[in-house]
Amino acid sequence: MSDTKLPKALTAPRTRALALCGVLVAALFGVAAFVPLPYTLTWPGVTADTLGSYQGAPVLTITGAPVRTTDGELRMVTISATNPGEKTTFWRSLKAWFDQDEAIRPTETVYPQDDPAKAEEVTAQQMTESQDSATTAALSYLHLSPAQVKVKVDLGDIGGPSAGQMLALGIVDKLAGDGKGGDLTGGVKVAGTGTIDDQGVIGPVGGVPLKTQAAARDGATVFLLPKDECADAKVNLPGGLRLVPVGTLGESISALDALRNGGTVPAC
């Protein structure tokens, strides 16, 4: 055995106590790294053209009135998330914090219900209500009777309320276009998000920085969004994507008209 003695500084009681504390702190961090947290991991999701098809089926099927052939796209945008009930660890959350393609959000803001089955039920109900309000708002804007014109929406298993604005715009474009024989889009790819109520008021939805990335990824050059979410939308904004804030269906249609004709367009 070596008779080499350790320096007194390394064997002093205070040094040993600090070393023990360091070990305990490291152990606590190690345990915390794997403890589930009440957060949900989110990332850019799918987009769907409300003027076209999604998963092989038309998004909008309208009966009771003539339907136009349209050009361009009006894309609703989603975010994807870890499954309801699935918890995120500290280290996974930390990684998402530094990755602009991911975000962590309090679970209750993504899934109102803890139970996975109830969470899916709630998001499905939100989509149904969104579809009904989008139809009511669009037909009211066009002064058409909902008793005569029927709209069926098929977005597969996509849930939540945030497709409202783009569904309403899709209905207006298919039935009336710009009112002069042209399209609302002017032939370009427009994406957007926002809830809508029966009166056509567009509301905030959350997750906009991830949605702008999904929109740009799928070729959109214009992004319609609720006015109150301009600041969020500027975070990690993809190059070449123009933000257009709106507050009502009428404002959204007017903004698209200005884009087509070189008028003054709202900006964030």
ZAMARGU-4260 file (C-alpha; in steps of 0.2 Angstrom, whole numbers, plus 5000, padded with zeros to 4 digits):
<rodrens>
0) 5000/5000/5000 | 5006/5017/4996 | 5010/5028/5010 | 5007/5044/5000 | 4996/5055/5011
5) 4982/5066/5004 | 4983/5085/5006 | 4975/5091/5022 | 4963/5102/5011 | 4955/5086/5004
10) 4953/5078/5021 | 4947/5092/5031 | 4929/5090/5038 | 4922/5105/5028 | 4929/5098/5012
15) 4921/5081/5015 | 4905/5089/5019 | 4905/5099/5003 | 4909/5083/4993 | 4895/5074/5001
20) 4883/5088/4997 | 4889/5088/4979 | 4885/5069/4978 | 4868/5072/4985 | 4864/5086/4973
25) 4870/5076/4959 | 4859/5061/4964 | 4844/5073/4966 | 4847/5080/4948 | 4848/5062/4942
30) 4832/5057/4949 | 4823/5073/4943 | 4829/5070/4926 | 4817/5055/4925 | 4802/5062/4935
35) 4787/5065/4924 | 4782/5083/4922 | 4765/5091/4919 | 4770/5097/4902 | 4766/5091/4884
40) 4779/5091/4870 | 4773/5099/4854 | 4780/5102/4836 | 4774/5107/4819 | 4759/5096/4813
45) 4750/5093/4797 | 4742/5106/4786 | 4726/5103/4775 | 4720/5113/4760 | 4701/5117/4764
50) 4699/5120/4746 | 4705/5102/4742 | 4706/5085/4750 | 4713/5077/4765 | 4717/5059/4767
55) 4709/5056/4751 | 4692/5064/4755 | 4686/5082/4750 | 4688/5093/4765 | 4672/5103/4760
60) 4657/5096/4752 | 4643/5109/4748 | 4626/5105/4742 | 4611/5117/4739 | 4621/5130/4729
65) 4633/5130/4714 | 4651/5127/4719 | 4666/5135/4710 | 4682/5127/4704 | 4695/5136/4714
70) 4714/5139/4712 | 4727/5142/4725 | 4726/5135/4743 | 4718/5139/4760 | 4728/5128/4772
75) 4722/5125/4790 | 4737/5122/4801 | 4740/5110/4816 | 4752/5106/4829 | 4756/5088/4834
80) 4758/5083/4853 | 4763/5069/4863 | 4748/5058/4868 | 4736/5063/4882 | 4742/5056/4898
85) 4760/5055/4892 | 4772/5065/4903 | 4788/5073/4898 | 4804/5072/4908 | 4815/5086/4913
90) 4829/5082/4901 | 4817/5080/4886 | 4809/5097/4891 | 4826/5105/4892 | 4830/5098/4874
95) 4814/5105/4867 | 4818/5122/4875 | 4833/5124/4864 | 4825/5117/4848 | 4815/5129/4838
100) 4805/5115/4830 | 4798/5109/4847 | 4790/5118/4862 | 4784/5112/4879 | 4767/5118/4885
105) 4757/5115/4901 | 4747/5099/4898 | 4730/5107/4903 | 4732/5120/4889 | 4734/5106/4876
110) 4722/5093/4883 | 4708/5099/4894 | 4706/5082/4901 | 4718/5070/4909 | 4710/5055/4903
115) 4716/5051/4885 | 4698/5045/4880 | 4690/5061/4887 | 4704/5072/4879 | 4700/5065/4862
120) 4681/5067/4865 | 4684/5085/4870 | 4695/5089/4854 | 4683/5080/4843 | 4668/5091/4850
125) 4678/5107/4848 | 4681/5103/4830 | 4662/5099/4827 | 4658/5116/4835 | 4671/5125/4825
130) 4664/5117/4809 | 4647/5123/4813 | 4652/5140/4817 | 4663/5142/4802 | 4648/5136/4791
135) 4636/5149/4800 | 4648/5163/4799 | 4652/5160/4780 | 4634/5158/4775 | 4629/5173/4785
140) 4643/5183/4776 | 4636/5178/4759 | 4618/5181/4764 | 4614/5163/4761 | 4601/5152/4770
145) 4608/5138/4780 | 4592/5129/4778 | 4596/5128/4759 | 4615/5127/4758 | 4622/5112/4767
150) 4641/5110/4771 | 4650/5094/4776 | 4667/5095/4783 | 4679/5080/4783 | 4696/5083/4791
155) 4699/5065/4797 | 4705/5063/4815 | 4710/5081/4817 | 4703/5089/4832 | 4702/5106/4841
160) 4694/5123/4836 | 4708/5132/4827 | 4703/5127/4809 | 4688/5139/4810 | 4694/5154/4801
165) 4701/5143/4786 | 4686/5133/4785 | 4675/5148/4784 | 4686/5156/4770 | 4686/5139/4761
170) 4667/5140/4761 | 4666/5158/4755 | 4679/5154/4741 | 4670/5139/4735 | 4653/5148/4734
175) 4657/5165/4729 | 4676/5168/4727 | 4681/5186/4726 | 4663/5191/4720 | 4670/5195/4703
180) 4674/5178/4696 | 4691/5176/4704 | 4698/5167/4719 | 4700/5174/4737 | 4718/5167/4736
185) 4723/5175/4719 | 4731/5158/4715 | 4744/5158/4729 | 4746/5147/4744 | 4738/5155/4760
190) 4738/5147/4777 | 4731/5152/4793 | 4724/5148/4810 | 4711/5155/4822 | 4694/5150/4830
195) 4678/5158/4823 | 4661/5161/4831 | 4644/5162/4823 | 4646/5180/4820 | 4663/5178/4811
200) 4674/5184/4825 | 4691/5176/4825 | 4699/5171/4841 | 4717/5166/4847 | 4722/5148/4847
205) 4740/5146/4854 | 4755/5137/4846 | 4757/5149/4832 | 4776/5149/4831 | 4775/5130/4827
210) 4760/5133/4815 | 4770/5146/4805 | 4784/5133/4803 | 4771/5120/4797 | 4764/5133/4785
215) 4781/5138/4777 | 4786/5119/4776 | 4771/5116/4765 | 4773/5130/4754 | 4763/5144/4761
220) 4768/5162/4758 | 4754/5171/4768 | 4749/5167/4785 | 4732/5174/4792 | 4731/5174/4811
225) 4722/5182/4825 | 4727/5200/4829 | 4731/5196/4847 | 4745/5183/4842 | 4756/5194/4832
230) 4770/5194/4845 | 4770/5175/4847 | 4770/5173/4828 | 4786/5183/4826 | 4796/5170/4836
235) 4806/5160/4825 | 4796/5166/4810 | 4801/5157/4794 | 4808/5168/4780 | 4797/5172/4766
240) 4781/5170/4776 | 4770/5186/4777 | 4760/5188/4793 | 4742/5195/4791 | 4733/5199/4807
245) 4714/5199/4807 | 4700/5200/4819 | 4684/5195/4809 | 4680/5185/4793 | 4676/5201/4784
250) 4693/5208/4789 | 4701/5192/4783 | 4692/5193/4766 | 4697/5211/4764 | 4715/5207/4768
255) 4715/5194/4754 | 4707/5206/4742 | 4721/5219/4746 | 4734/5206/4744 | 4727/5202/4726
260) 4726/5220/4721 | 4741/5228/4729 | 4731/5237/4742 | 4736/5241/4760 | 4738/5224/4770
265) 4737/5223/4789 | 4754/5218/4796 | 4761/5212/4813
</rodrens>
